[in-house]
Amino acid sequence: MGGELMVRYAVLGSGSSGNSYVFFDGTTSVLVDQGFSVVELQRRLASVGIDLCTVSGVCVTHLHPDHAKGVGVLARKLRIPVYLHTKMVEQESVVFEKLGIPQECIALVQPGVAFSVGPFTLACFETTHDSGGSVGWHITYDGTTLMVLTDTGSYTSEQLGLAKKSDILFLEANYDATMLRTGPYPLYLKNRISGLYGHLSNDQAMQFIQESEFCGEHVYFIHLSTTNNNPTLLSEVALSQVKIPFTVCEKGKCYGWDTENP
């Protein structure tokens, strides 16, 4: 991987079975979400050459279990800060308490207010999801910017502006509209997924890239539904509309700076 100064990153897992993203400079790493057991997280980090002991903080998008169920255990093990939008604690107090995050590890943040974890500068931005206080994350390291936008039923002008300034974009493409409409889910769940507080579809993801005028280095399409999406289908759609390199992240696999063929 070399010794040059650069940010390294990986999708450690994306989808209903667990989500986590890592950003690493060779010494310090930061996670966005931790939806795995610590043992599984350690295994996935090792698969991309990162030691668990380098993790210096966890930033949480929202408190659904596939994104946050491992946060408390990790915080208790490493005694590292967990960064959460204040509204998560206020609006999801029961779920939050069950995580068991040590009091000294709770770091409450506000959207748009930047803070540092080692060499990384981070800030969250609000999203629309059926989990109180949900956010996405914008990460800067030595002039490189990365953005994680997932679990949101719509997008905003603020998010479009952040994407335009980013070099690497991790963007939700949860479902194909036709597959969802004709699939096996009950109507209430279909409406939840496609609603304002649900998820972005493949078409919405393509629209986001076009409207943001994103012209960075790479797009990672994340959080694909196993039932309502198909990686091959999404790849075909992206090939026709996205003019920059992209990776479709299949459920359960790791992807990143040197893991394009996991």
Secondary structure as GFF3:
##gff-version 3
##sequence-region A 1 262
A	DSSP	beta_strand	8	13	.	.	.	ID=ss1
A	DSSP	beta_strand	20	24	.	.	.	ID=ss2
A	DSSP	beta_strand	29	32	.	.	.	ID=ss3
A	DSSP	alpha_helix	38	47	.	.	.	ID=ss4
A	DSSP	three_ten_helix	52	54	.	.	.	ID=ss5
A	DSSP	beta_strand	55	59	.	.	.	ID=ss6
A	DSSP	alpha_helix	65	68	.	.	.	ID=ss7
A	DSSP	alpha_helix	71	78	.	.	.	ID=ss8
A	DSSP	beta_strand	82	85	.	.	.	ID=ss9
A	DSSP	alpha_helix	86	91	.	.	.	ID=ss10
A	DSSP	alpha_helix	93	99	.	.	.	ID=ss11
A	DSSP	three_ten_helix	103	105	.	.	.	ID=ss12
A	DSSP	beta_strand	106	109	.	.	.	ID=ss13
A	DSSP	beta_strand	115	117	.	.	.	ID=ss14
A	DSSP	beta_strand	120	126	.	.	.	ID=ss15
A	DSSP	beta_strand	135	141	.	.	.	ID=ss16
A	DSSP	beta_strand	144	149	.	.	.	ID=ss17
A	DSSP	alpha_helix	157	164	.	.	.	ID=ss18
A	DSSP	beta_strand	168	172	.	.	.	ID=ss19
A	DSSP	alpha_helix	177	182	.	.	.	ID=ss20
A	DSSP	alpha_helix	187	194	.	.	.	ID=ss21
A	DSSP	alpha_helix	202	212	.	.	.	ID=ss22
A	DSSP	beta_strand	218	222	.	.	.	ID=ss23
A	DSSP	alpha_helix	231	241	.	.	.	ID=ss24
A	DSSP	beta_strand	246	248	.	.	.	ID=ss25
A	DSSP	beta_strand	255	256	.	.	.	ID=ss26
###
